[in-house]
Amino acid sequence: MKKILLAVTTVALLGLSAQASSNEDIKVGRKIYDRAFGRGCGTCHDIASNPQLIALIKSGDLTKASFAKTIKEGKGGSMPAAIATIMTIGPVKKAGYSEDQAIDALWNFLNQ
């Protein structure tokens, strides 16, 4: 009985830990979206003439791999590489995120 109780408790704690980590990612992702380039991603991506990130992600038209590549390398003359700017944002630095973790946080925020 004690072993079963211990196993159930362990599983519950792991679930809570993953949820807390996920919530932190969402918070950091929101800060990235709001603060990148000083004015936020929405300055360009929340207007009708530019790609609507959330709609593209939710429809499956923008893959995570393509998203990450664009964040790291930019795209044409209209989308600059953003990773260097993202890495200077306070919550990203405070969390100690790597580039990939910061991109994951932004993706998770946009995909919630």
All heavy atoms as an XYZ file, in Angstrom:
825
protein
N       0.824     -1.193      0.000
C       0.000      0.000      0.000
C       0.871      1.261      0.000
O       0.580      2.217     -0.704
C      -0.937     -0.044      1.219
C      -1.873      1.123      1.279
S      -3.070      1.002     -0.062
C      -4.176      2.261      0.375
N       1.941      1.224      0.804
C       2.826      2.383      0.874
C       3.504      2.639     -0.467
O       3.691      3.785     -0.862
C       3.879      2.194      1.961
C       3.343      2.310      3.362
C       4.443      2.162      4.387
C       3.887      2.227      5.792
N       4.945      2.102      6.790
N       3.866      1.558     -1.171
C       4.515      1.706     -2.474
C       3.565      2.343     -3.485
O       3.963      3.177     -4.281
C       5.018      0.351     -2.983
C       6.213     -0.161     -2.245
C       6.697     -1.466     -2.816
C       7.886     -1.978     -2.027
N       8.390     -3.229     -2.558
N       2.319      1.954     -3.456
C       1.325      2.525     -4.370
C       1.122      4.000     -4.058
O       1.099      4.840     -4.961
C      -0.013      1.757     -4.287
C       0.163      0.341     -4.843
C      -1.120      2.496     -5.027
C      -1.031     -0.549     -4.654
N       1.010      4.337     -2.794
C       0.840      5.736     -2.389
C       2.047      6.565     -2.808
O       1.894      7.681     -3.316
C       0.625      5.821     -0.870
C       0.374      7.211     -0.306
C      -0.855      7.837     -0.950
C       0.181      7.134      1.203
N       3.233      6.028     -2.628
C       4.454      6.730     -3.033
C       4.481      6.934     -4.548
O       4.819      8.015     -5.042
C       5.693      5.950     -2.588
C       7.044      6.552     -2.964
C       7.200      7.938     -2.345
C       8.173      5.647     -2.519
N       4.090      5.923     -5.298
C       4.075      6.029     -6.764
C       3.066      7.083     -7.219
O       3.366      7.902     -8.096
C       3.752      4.676     -7.389
N       1.893      7.093     -6.637
C       0.867      8.066     -7.003
C       1.326      9.477     -6.659
O       1.167     10.407     -7.446
C      -0.484      7.729     -6.304
C      -1.482      8.863     -6.451
C      -1.050      6.439     -6.866
N       1.929      9.641     -5.499
C       2.435     10.950     -5.083
C       3.522     11.437     -6.022
O       3.547     12.604     -6.430
C       2.970     10.879     -3.637
O       1.928     10.419     -2.785
C       3.461     12.232     -3.163
N       4.421     10.546     -6.400
C       5.503     10.905     -7.311
C       4.963     11.357     -8.657
O       5.387     12.375     -9.198
C       6.474      9.713     -7.496
O       6.998      9.357     -6.216
C       7.603     10.058     -8.446
N       4.014     10.626     -9.196
C       3.411     10.987    -10.482
C       2.715     12.342    -10.381
O       2.849     13.190    -11.269
C       2.432      9.890    -10.960
C       1.606     10.368    -12.140
C       3.191      8.626    -11.320
N       2.005     12.577     -9.293
C       1.320     13.862     -9.112
C       2.314     15.007     -9.029
O       2.112     16.065     -9.639
C       0.453     13.814     -7.855
N       3.396     14.824     -8.302
C       4.412     15.879     -8.192
C       5.092     16.148     -9.523
O       5.369     17.303     -9.857
C       5.448     15.509     -7.130
C       4.960     15.579     -5.686
C       6.017     15.045     -4.730
C       4.568     16.993     -5.310
N       5.356     15.125    -10.285
C       5.954     15.316    -11.606
C       5.011     16.095    -12.509
O       5.435     16.967    -13.268
C       6.313     13.971    -12.239
C       7.510     13.254    -11.637
C       7.642     11.855    -12.241
C       8.784     14.046    -11.834
N       3.740     15.796    -12.435
C       2.747     16.522    -13.235
C       2.683     17.987    -12.848
O       2.635     18.863    -13.698
N       2.711     18.272    -11.564
C       2.688     19.659    -11.104
C       3.956     20.393    -11.512
O       3.923     21.560    -11.894
C       2.517     19.714     -9.583
C       1.142     19.325     -9.062
C       1.146     19.267     -7.537
C       0.082     20.296     -9.549
N       5.087     19.715    -11.447
C       6.357     20.324    -11.844
C       6.344     20.675    -13.329
O       6.774     21.752    -13.727
C       7.506     19.368    -11.532
O       8.713     19.879    -12.023
N       5.843     19.779    -14.163
C       5.773     20.042    -15.603
C       4.820     21.187    -15.893
O       5.094     22.031    -16.748
C       5.320     18.773    -16.342
N       3.715     21.260    -15.145
C       2.757     22.339    -15.347
C       3.369     23.673    -14.947
O       3.216     24.672    -15.651
C       1.485     22.086    -14.549
C       0.434     23.164    -14.750
C      -0.821     22.892    -13.943
O      -0.893     21.946    -13.180
N      -1.801     23.731    -14.120
N       4.102     23.719    -13.848
C       4.745     24.965    -13.411
C       5.770     25.412    -14.434
O       5.866     26.597    -14.768
C       5.391     24.762    -12.043
N       6.535     24.460    -14.961
C       7.519     24.792    -15.985
C       6.839     25.315    -17.237
O       7.284     26.286    -17.838
C       8.347     23.543    -16.313
O       9.223     23.805    -17.367
N       5.736     24.689    -17.618
C       4.989     25.124    -18.792
C       4.422     26.527    -18.587
O       4.469     27.359    -19.490
C       3.863     24.133    -19.075
O       3.089     24.564    -20.151
N       3.910     26.799    -17.397
C       3.377     28.129    -17.103
C       4.480     29.181    -17.174
O       4.251     30.285    -17.653
C       2.710     28.152    -15.727
C       1.390     27.403    -15.715
O       0.784     27.177    -16.748
N       0.953     27.015    -14.542
N       5.664     28.849    -16.695
C       6.794     29.778    -16.762
C       7.164     30.039    -18.219
O       7.427     31.174    -18.598
C       8.001     29.226    -15.995
C       9.200     30.149    -15.988
C       8.963     31.474    -15.267
O       8.050     31.559    -14.436
O       9.711     32.428    -15.561
N       7.175     28.995    -19.033
C       7.454     29.160    -20.464
C       6.452     30.110    -21.119
O       6.828     30.967    -21.905
C       7.379     27.811    -21.191
C       8.717     27.135    -21.328
O       9.700     27.627    -20.750
O       8.773     26.106    -22.007
N       5.188     29.947    -20.787
C       4.145     30.805    -21.358
C       4.392     32.259    -20.957
O       4.292     33.175    -21.781
C       2.737     30.342    -20.906
C       2.441     28.922    -21.372
C       1.666     31.332    -21.367
C       2.339     28.717    -22.854
N       4.731     32.480    -19.692
C       4.994     33.844    -19.212
C       6.185     34.463    -19.930
O       6.139     35.615    -20.354
C       5.234     33.847    -17.704
C       3.997     33.602    -16.890
C       4.326     33.565    -15.410
C       3.111     33.184    -14.599
N       3.427     33.080    -13.162
N       7.262     33.699    -20.062
C       8.449     34.204    -20.757
C       8.135     34.422    -22.228
O       8.525     35.433    -22.814
C       9.657     33.260    -20.564
C      10.835     33.687    -21.435
C      10.079     33.215    -19.092
N       7.402     33.507    -22.838
C       7.008     33.666    -24.241
C       6.195     34.923    -24.463
O       6.388     35.649    -25.446
N       5.301     35.230    -23.539
C       4.493     36.460    -23.641
C       5.398     37.686    -23.555
O       5.234     38.644    -24.310
C       3.440     36.521    -22.539
C       2.660     37.846    -22.542
C       1.656     37.939    -21.409
N       0.639     36.912    -21.463
C      -0.454     36.965    -22.229
N      -0.648     37.997    -23.020
N      -1.332     35.992    -22.210
N       6.365     37.653    -22.656
C       7.294     38.785    -22.518
C       8.109     38.964    -23.794
O       8.340     40.089    -24.231
C       8.222     38.596    -21.318
C       7.517     38.566    -19.988
C       6.873     39.876    -19.666
C       6.251     39.827    -18.283
N       5.527     41.021    -17.929
N       8.536     37.867    -24.397
C       9.271     37.955    -25.665
C       8.376     38.619    -26.708
O       8.788     39.557    -27.390
C       9.723     36.565    -26.152
C      10.783     35.985    -25.213
C      10.255     36.653    -27.589
C      11.088     34.508    -25.456
N       7.144     38.139    -26.840
C       6.223     38.668    -27.846
C       5.957     40.155    -27.619
O       5.885     40.934    -28.563
C       4.909     37.887    -27.835
C       4.040     38.172    -29.031
C       4.295     37.550    -30.254
C       2.989     39.068    -28.960
C       3.510     37.819    -31.372
C       2.196     39.341    -30.067
C       2.468     38.710    -31.270
O       1.705     38.978    -32.376
N       5.840     40.540    -26.358
C       5.535     41.936    -26.023
C       6.738     42.876    -26.120
O       6.559     44.070    -26.311
C       4.964     42.034    -24.604
C       3.572     41.446    -24.485
O       2.910     41.241    -25.528
O       3.143     41.181    -23.341
N       7.959     42.332    -25.985
C       9.127     43.202    -25.840
C      10.166     43.129    -26.962
O      11.060     43.980    -27.006
C       9.840     42.895    -24.530
C       8.990     43.172    -23.313
C       9.748     42.867    -22.065
N       8.925     43.062    -20.879
C       9.332     42.820    -19.654
N      10.560     42.377    -19.441
N       8.535     43.020    -18.640
N      10.105     42.141    -27.831
C      11.145     42.002    -28.871
C      11.244     43.282    -29.685
O      10.229     43.889    -30.047
C      10.843     40.812    -29.775
N      12.432     43.695    -29.959
C      12.725     44.914    -30.717
C      12.165     46.168    -30.039
O      11.958     47.186    -30.675
C      12.235     44.818    -32.166
C      12.873     43.707    -32.931
C      12.168     42.554    -33.243
C      14.195     43.811    -33.336
C      12.773     41.520    -33.943
C      14.808     42.775    -34.041
C      14.101     41.631    -34.342
N      11.891     46.075    -28.739
C      11.426     47.220    -27.985
C       9.954     47.527    -28.153
O       9.362     48.233    -27.359
N       9.354     47.007    -29.188
C       7.953     47.318    -29.452
C       7.090     46.060    -29.550
O       5.883     46.144    -29.663
C       7.832     48.146    -30.729
C       8.396     47.482    -31.955
C       8.509     48.442    -33.134
N       8.785     47.731    -34.357
C       9.975     47.302    -34.742
N      11.024     47.511    -33.977
N      10.136     46.659    -35.871
N       7.711     44.926    -29.551
C       6.980     43.666    -29.568
C       6.724     43.129    -30.965
O       6.671     43.875    -31.941
N       6.575     41.834    -31.038
C       6.322     41.143    -32.305
C       5.004     41.578    -32.926
O       4.859     41.636    -34.150
C       6.286     39.633    -32.092
S       7.753     38.931    -31.311
N       4.022     41.876    -32.066
C       2.685     42.239    -32.542
C       2.649     43.508    -33.360
O       1.712     43.709    -34.142
N       3.670     44.351    -33.212
C       3.714     45.577    -34.009
C       3.623     45.246    -35.488
O       2.958     45.954    -36.242
C       5.022     46.357    -33.719
O       5.056     46.662    -32.335
C       5.110     47.619    -34.538
N       4.271     44.183    -35.892
C       4.220     43.759    -37.299
C       3.239     42.613    -37.530
O       2.563     42.570    -38.553
C       5.600     43.318    -37.771
S       6.806     44.657    -37.836
N       3.175     41.678    -36.579
C       2.422     40.453    -36.822
C       0.964     40.505    -36.405
O       0.231     39.543    -36.623
C       3.133     39.266    -36.179
C       4.405     38.934    -36.884
N       4.421     38.319    -38.112
C       5.696     39.184    -36.559
C       5.672     38.178    -38.504
N       6.467     38.701    -37.594
N       0.525     41.596    -35.809
C      -0.888     41.724    -35.466
C      -1.618     42.679    -36.400
O      -2.688     43.161    -36.085
C      -1.052     42.208    -34.013
C      -0.686     41.134    -33.006
O      -0.536     39.961    -33.391
O      -0.534     41.473    -31.823
N      -1.019     42.951    -37.560
C      -1.682     43.798    -38.557
C      -2.012     42.955    -39.781
O      -1.333     41.980    -40.076
C      -0.830     45.031    -38.934
C       0.513     44.620    -39.528
C      -0.619     45.928    -37.728
C       1.338     45.793    -40.039
N      -3.042     43.324    -40.484
C      -3.584     42.508    -41.577
C      -2.599     42.266    -42.715
O      -2.670     41.239    -43.380
C      -4.858     43.143    -42.116
N      -1.664     43.181    -42.946
C      -0.782     43.025    -44.100
C       0.389     42.071    -43.850
O       1.117     41.739    -44.777
C      -0.239     44.394    -44.525
O       0.506     44.969    -43.468
N       0.593     41.627    -42.629
C       1.691     40.717    -42.301
C       1.164     39.382    -41.799
O       0.010     39.288    -41.373
C       2.604     41.333    -41.239
C       3.587     42.306    -41.835
O       3.908     42.251    -43.010
N       4.053     43.225    -41.023
N       2.020     38.366    -41.822
C       1.578     37.053    -41.352
C       1.048     37.103    -39.924
O       1.649     37.716    -39.059
C       2.850     36.206    -41.415
C       3.702     36.875    -42.424
C       3.402     38.345    -42.296
N      -0.073     36.479    -39.736
C      -0.685     36.380    -38.419
C      -0.140     35.119    -37.749
O      -0.604     34.016    -38.027
C      -2.205     36.320    -38.555
C      -2.801     37.466    -39.347
C      -2.568     38.801    -38.660
O      -3.021     39.003    -37.552
N      -1.856     39.699    -39.309
N       0.844     35.289    -36.899
C       1.552     34.144    -36.330
C       0.634     33.129    -35.664
O       0.762     31.939    -35.899
C       2.596     34.622    -35.324
C       3.811     35.308    -35.906
C       4.708     35.828    -34.794
C       4.581     34.359    -36.798
N      -0.255     33.605    -34.836
C      -1.114     32.681    -34.091
C      -1.978     31.860    -35.048
O      -2.069     30.642    -34.913
C      -1.962     33.435    -33.053
C      -1.041     34.052    -31.994
C      -2.999     32.524    -32.409
C      -1.702     35.029    -31.057
N      -2.572     32.503    -36.032
C      -3.419     31.784    -36.996
C      -2.598     30.777    -37.798
O      -3.046     29.652    -38.034
C      -4.109     32.770    -37.928
N      -1.396     31.172    -38.209
C      -0.547     30.262    -38.982
C      -0.114     29.053    -38.157
O      -0.071     27.927    -38.658
C       0.693     31.002    -39.494
C       0.447     32.022    -40.603
C       1.711     32.843    -40.852
C       0.000     31.333    -41.875
N       0.201     29.278    -36.897
C       0.627     28.181    -36.024
C      -0.544     27.238    -35.757
O      -0.423     26.028    -35.898
C       1.220     28.727    -34.715
C       2.576     29.384    -34.998
C       1.355     27.625    -33.665
C       3.142     30.199    -33.854
N      -1.677     27.799    -35.389
C      -2.829     26.955    -35.045
C      -3.376     26.189    -36.236
O      -3.896     25.090    -36.082
C      -3.903     27.791    -34.371
C      -3.449     28.253    -32.998
C      -4.547     28.818    -32.167
C      -3.955     29.265    -30.851
N      -4.562     28.700    -29.714
N      -3.221     26.741    -37.432
C      -3.700     26.035    -38.628
C      -2.716     24.975    -39.103
O      -3.048     24.162    -39.950
C      -3.951     27.028    -39.761
O      -2.710     27.532    -40.262
N      -1.505     25.000    -38.574
C      -0.481     24.052    -38.997
C       0.283     24.518    -40.225
O       1.144     23.804    -40.735
N      -0.018     25.727    -40.706
C       0.678     26.255    -41.879
C       2.092     26.725    -41.563
O       2.904     26.910    -42.470
C      -0.111     27.419    -42.495
C      -1.399     26.945    -43.150
O      -1.456     25.783    -43.603
O      -2.356     27.743    -43.200
N       2.394     26.948    -40.287
C       3.742     27.324    -39.865
C       4.227     26.261    -38.894
O       3.646     26.070    -37.827
C       3.742     28.698    -39.177
C       5.091     29.197    -38.663
C       6.097     29.344    -39.811
C       4.920     30.535    -37.951
N       5.259     25.531    -39.291
C       5.805     24.497    -38.436
C       6.763     25.109    -37.429
O       7.304     26.201    -37.642
C       6.568     23.433    -39.244
O       7.728     24.049    -39.836
C       5.686     22.807    -40.321
N       7.000     24.381    -36.358
C       7.923     24.863    -35.333
C       9.329     24.992    -35.916
O      10.055     25.936    -35.599
C       7.917     23.936    -34.128
C       8.719     24.473    -32.971
C       8.547     23.606    -31.754
C       9.318     24.157    -30.582
N       9.196     23.295    -29.401
N       9.728     24.076    -36.778
C      11.060     24.128    -37.383
C      11.220     25.368    -38.257
O      12.248     26.060    -38.192
C      11.319     22.865    -38.198
N      10.219     25.683    -39.037
C      10.263     26.869    -39.887
C      10.250     28.141    -39.051
O      10.975     29.105    -39.334
C       9.075     26.854    -40.853
O       9.078     28.011    -41.655
N       9.446     28.149    -38.013
C       9.372     29.267    -37.080
C      10.741     29.525    -36.457
O      11.237     30.653    -36.457
C       8.326     28.941    -36.004
C       8.198     29.939    -34.902
C       7.499     31.114    -35.087
C       8.745     29.684    -33.653
C       7.347     32.030    -34.053
C       8.602     30.587    -32.618
C       7.904     31.764    -32.814
N      11.369     28.463    -35.945
C      12.680     28.587    -35.298
C      13.731     29.089    -36.288
O      14.553     29.953    -35.957
C      13.101     27.250    -34.698
N      13.701     28.568    -37.507
C      14.663     28.998    -38.520
C      14.503     30.481    -38.826
O      15.490     31.214    -38.935
C      14.478     28.176    -39.802
C      15.460     28.537    -40.884
C      15.277     27.683    -42.124
C      16.289     28.127    -43.166
N      16.167     27.380    -44.398
N      13.263     30.942    -38.942
C      13.022     32.359    -39.229
C      13.462     33.235    -38.066
O      14.053     34.297    -38.276
C      11.536     32.598    -39.559
O      11.196     31.799    -40.695
C      11.259     34.055    -39.863
N      13.205     32.803    -36.838
C      13.637     33.568    -35.662
C      15.163     33.686    -35.652
O      15.715     34.748    -35.360
C      13.147     32.909    -34.355
C      11.628     32.947    -34.258
C      13.796     33.549    -33.134
C      11.031     34.311    -34.074
N      15.841     32.605    -36.009
C      17.309     32.595    -35.967
C      17.949     33.296    -37.158
O      18.971     33.961    -37.021
C      17.824     31.156    -35.885
C      17.552     30.502    -34.545
C      18.082     29.083    -34.510
C      17.834     28.446    -33.149
N      18.362     27.076    -33.077
N      17.356     33.158    -38.352
C      18.010     33.645    -39.574
C      17.313     34.836    -40.226
O      17.893     35.465    -41.115
C      18.085     32.501    -40.597
C      18.882     31.310    -40.117
C      18.825     30.134    -41.083
O      18.307     30.284    -42.220
O      19.297     29.048    -40.690
N      16.081     35.104    -39.830
C      15.316     36.133    -40.523
C      14.735     35.563    -41.800
O      14.936     34.397    -42.131
N      14.004     36.421    -42.512
C      13.388     35.950    -43.757
C      13.262     37.134    -44.708
O      12.502     38.078    -44.445
C      12.016     35.349    -43.477
C      11.398     34.665    -44.675
C      10.171     33.877    -44.260
C       9.671     33.089    -45.447
N       8.562     32.228    -45.070
N      14.006     37.086    -45.773
C      13.971     38.175    -46.739
C      14.361     39.492    -46.079
O      15.073     39.520    -45.098
N      13.870     40.571    -46.603
C      14.166     41.867    -46.022
C      13.127     42.317    -45.016
O      13.296     43.330    -44.343
N      12.045     41.556    -44.894
C      10.946     42.014    -44.042
C      11.002     41.507    -42.602
O      10.486     42.152    -41.710
C       9.616     41.609    -44.667
O       9.556     40.195    -44.794
N      11.625     40.359    -42.381
C      11.699     39.792    -41.035
C      13.156     39.638    -40.656
O      13.851     38.766    -41.173
C      10.987     38.430    -40.981
C      11.174     37.656    -39.696
S      10.417     38.456    -38.285
C      11.145     37.510    -36.950
N      13.658     40.493    -39.754
C      15.054     40.369    -39.347
C      15.254     39.163    -38.430
O      14.304     38.691    -37.801
C      15.315     41.670    -38.581
C      13.976     42.054    -38.058
C      12.981     41.596    -39.087
N      16.478     38.677    -38.360
C      16.806     37.652    -37.375
C      16.501     38.247    -36.000
O      16.895     39.369    -35.710
C      18.269     37.252    -37.487
N      15.791     37.528    -35.190
C      15.326     38.089    -33.925
C      15.989     37.481    -32.701
O      15.842     38.006    -31.605
C      13.811     37.916    -33.822
N      16.738     36.403    -32.869
C      17.222     35.674    -31.699
C      18.151     36.513    -30.827
O      18.063     36.443    -29.597
C      17.867     34.320    -32.085
C      18.010     33.433    -30.856
C      19.164     34.507    -32.811
C      16.702     33.035    -30.203
N      19.007     37.320    -31.418
C      19.918     38.138    -30.608
C      19.131     39.113    -29.738
O      19.443     39.303    -28.556
C      20.913     38.883    -31.497
N      18.098     39.702    -30.307
C      17.252     40.623    -29.553
C      16.481     39.885    -28.461
O      16.383     40.359    -27.326
C      16.266     41.336    -30.503
O      17.016     42.083    -31.451
C      15.322     42.242    -29.754
N      15.960     38.727    -28.794
C      15.211     37.927    -27.821
C      16.085     37.577    -26.620
O      15.633     37.632    -25.474
C      14.646     36.655    -28.495
C      13.484     37.031    -29.418
C      14.224     35.610    -27.468
C      12.999     35.921    -30.321
N      17.336     37.260    -26.874
C      18.224     36.837    -25.791
C      18.591     37.976    -24.846
O      19.094     37.733    -23.753
C      19.476     36.168    -26.366
C      19.189     34.897    -27.149
S      18.162     33.672    -26.280
C      19.275     33.172    -24.968
N      18.304     39.222    -25.222
C      18.594     40.355    -24.339
C      17.399     40.743    -23.465
O      17.524     41.597    -22.593
C      19.018     41.605    -25.147
O      17.914     42.058    -25.939
C      20.207     41.313    -26.036
N      16.262     40.124    -23.682
C      15.057     40.446    -22.923
C      15.211     39.921    -21.490
O      15.569     38.766    -21.275
C      13.813     39.877    -23.621
C      13.633     40.563    -24.984
C      12.564     40.028    -22.759
C      12.579     39.963    -25.861
N      14.924     40.781    -20.528
C      15.131     40.474    -19.115
C      14.638     39.118    -18.653
O      15.406     38.359    -18.059
N      13.370     38.763    -18.876
C      12.878     37.473    -18.399
C      13.594     36.273    -19.036
O      13.719     35.225    -18.409
C      11.393     37.488    -18.781
C      11.050     38.937    -18.817
C      12.272     39.617    -19.349
N      14.064     36.430    -20.253
C      14.813     35.346    -20.905
C      16.149     35.166    -20.195
O      16.556     34.040    -19.876
C      15.026     35.637    -22.412
C      15.914     34.587    -23.055
C      13.688     35.725    -23.133
N      16.818     36.283    -19.932
C      18.103     36.223    -19.220
C      17.909     35.699    -17.797
O      18.687     34.863    -17.336
C      18.777     37.596    -19.197
C      19.243     38.055    -20.566
C      20.153     39.247    -20.540
C      19.577     40.460    -19.894
N      20.412     41.657    -20.034
N      16.885     36.186    -17.122
C      16.629     35.772    -15.739
C      16.363     34.269    -15.650
O      16.816     33.610    -14.722
C      15.445     36.548    -15.171
C      15.154     36.231    -13.726
C      14.002     37.065    -13.188
C      13.716     36.702    -11.744
N      12.553     37.410    -11.232
N      15.636     33.735    -16.629
C      15.333     32.303    -16.647
C      16.545     31.466    -17.054
O      16.551     30.257    -16.874
C      14.165     32.024    -17.588
N      17.566     32.132    -17.614
C      18.759     31.400    -18.052
C      18.510     30.547    -19.278
O      19.163     29.528    -19.478
N      17.571     30.955    -20.107
C      17.201     30.164    -21.272
C      18.291     30.176    -22.341
O      18.939     31.188    -22.566
C      15.924     30.709    -21.914
C      14.638     30.315    -21.230
C      14.612     29.594    -20.051
C      13.420     30.675    -21.781
C      13.420     29.243    -19.444
C      12.223     30.327    -21.180
C      12.234     29.609    -20.012
O      11.051     29.256    -19.422
N      18.415     29.056    -23.023
C      19.226     28.977    -24.233
C      18.382     29.552    -25.381
O      17.190     29.826    -25.210
C      19.578     27.517    -24.545
O      18.399     26.799    -24.905
N      18.982     29.701    -26.541
C      18.220     30.182    -27.698
C      17.039     29.266    -27.992
O      15.924     29.735    -28.240
C      19.128     30.299    -28.930
C      20.124     31.424    -28.845
C      20.988     31.555    -30.087
O      20.865     30.715    -31.017
O      21.795     32.508    -30.135
N      17.290     27.969    -27.976
C      16.212     27.023    -28.283
C      15.104     27.079    -27.234
O      13.920     26.980    -27.576
C      16.752     25.604    -28.415
C      17.578     25.403    -29.681
O      17.371     26.162    -30.656
O      18.431     24.502    -29.695
N      15.451     27.251    -25.965
C      14.438     27.351    -24.920
C      13.610     28.629    -25.084
O      12.398     28.619    -24.868
C      15.085     27.327    -23.538
C      15.616     25.965    -23.147
C      16.426     26.022    -21.869
O      17.296     26.873    -21.706
N      16.113     25.119    -20.953
N      14.256     29.718    -25.468
C      13.536     30.972    -25.686
C      12.566     30.829    -26.858
O      11.420     31.286    -26.788
C      14.519     32.113    -25.933
N      13.014     30.183    -27.930
C      12.132     29.952    -29.080
C      10.974     29.049    -28.674
O       9.826     29.301    -29.040
C      12.927     29.373    -30.270
C      13.874     30.443    -30.821
C      11.989     28.845    -31.353
C      14.877     29.933    -31.818
N      11.259     28.016    -27.891
C      10.195     27.128    -27.403
C       9.179     27.907    -26.573
O       7.967     27.697    -26.705
C      10.770     25.989    -26.556
C      11.481     24.933    -27.365
O      11.329     24.907    -28.611
O      12.207     24.117    -26.752
N       9.657     28.800    -25.709
C       8.753     29.590    -24.866
C       7.849     30.468    -25.728
O       6.644     30.563    -25.487
C       9.552     30.442    -23.882
N       8.428     31.105    -26.737
C       7.635     31.945    -27.631
C       6.626     31.098    -28.401
O       5.451     31.455    -28.513
C       8.544     32.720    -28.585
C       7.857     33.653    -29.584
C       6.964     34.671    -28.872
C       8.906     34.365    -30.433
N       7.064     29.971    -28.925
C       6.178     29.048    -29.649
C       5.035     28.599    -28.743
O       3.864     28.599    -29.141
C       6.982     27.846    -30.153
C       6.153     26.793    -30.814
C       5.612     25.681    -30.247
C       5.743     26.777    -32.184
N       4.906     24.969    -31.173
C       4.978     25.599    -32.377
C       5.961     27.631    -33.278
C       4.421     25.272    -33.604
C       5.411     27.285    -34.492
C       4.644     26.116    -34.647
N       5.365     28.206    -27.496
C       4.338     27.737    -26.574
C       3.323     28.828    -26.248
O       2.120     28.558    -26.145
C       4.968     27.200    -25.284
C       5.745     25.929    -25.524
O       5.506     25.201    -26.487
N       6.697     25.634    -24.658
N       3.797     30.066    -26.088
C       2.881     31.183    -25.859
C       1.939     31.367    -27.047
O       0.725     31.502    -26.878
C       3.649     32.476    -25.598
C       2.799     33.708    -25.700
C       1.796     33.953    -24.768
C       2.956     34.600    -26.749
C       0.979     35.071    -24.881
C       2.154     35.715    -26.870
C       1.161     35.958    -25.924
N       2.488     31.360    -28.247
C       1.674     31.581    -29.437
C       0.727     30.412    -29.721
O      -0.317     30.589    -30.337
C       2.576     31.816    -30.659
C       3.389     33.098    -30.614
C       4.428     33.106    -31.719
C       2.480     34.314    -30.708
N       1.083     29.231    -29.264
C       0.338     28.019    -29.576
C      -0.636     27.612    -28.468
O      -1.251     26.562    -28.555
C       1.326     26.877    -29.845
C       0.722     25.739    -30.613
O      -0.193     25.940    -31.398
N       1.242     24.556    -30.406
N      -0.783     28.410    -27.456
C      -1.661     28.018    -26.330
C      -3.128     28.130    -26.660
O      -3.563     28.773    -27.537
C      -1.318     28.808    -25.090
C      -1.618     30.263    -25.182
C      -1.289     31.004    -23.906
O      -1.282     30.416    -22.860
N      -1.011     32.263    -23.995
